[in-house]
Amino acid sequence: QVPLVESGGGLVQAGASLRLSCPAPRRRSSTAGIGWFRQAPEKEREFVARIGWNSGATLYADSGKGRFTISADNAKDTVYLQMESLKPEDTAVYYCATRGSSGVYDSWGQGTQVTVSS
């Protein structure tokens, strides 16, 4: 399988926006969807959002509700995470992962760094 490769991270000021991308070629038929996670320094990895390929159903962690939007472009087999009104506490490495039918996230990207300055 082609590994997941996240992109779109960067250094921004508080209040700015970023869009993260997670291309997942040829994964749609074998997985239920994609999830985004993040890990800040010295903290546990935490769930951010997920989307189902077929249903389009989304789920968000409270930390991103109202600011983050997850979407899927099925024609491109790509999932996006649009992040608005970024805060310094959003600083983390953001990972995408494929979610199997059992709900287990079993294939992870290397992550993309998001740094939000105050």
Salt bridges, closest charged atoms under 4 A:
GLU46 OE2 - ARG38 NE 2.53
ASP62 OD1 - LYS65 NZ 3.21
ASP77 OD1 - ARG28 NE 2.95
ASP90 OD1 - ARG38 NH1 2.91
ASP90 OD2 - ARG67 NH1 2.75
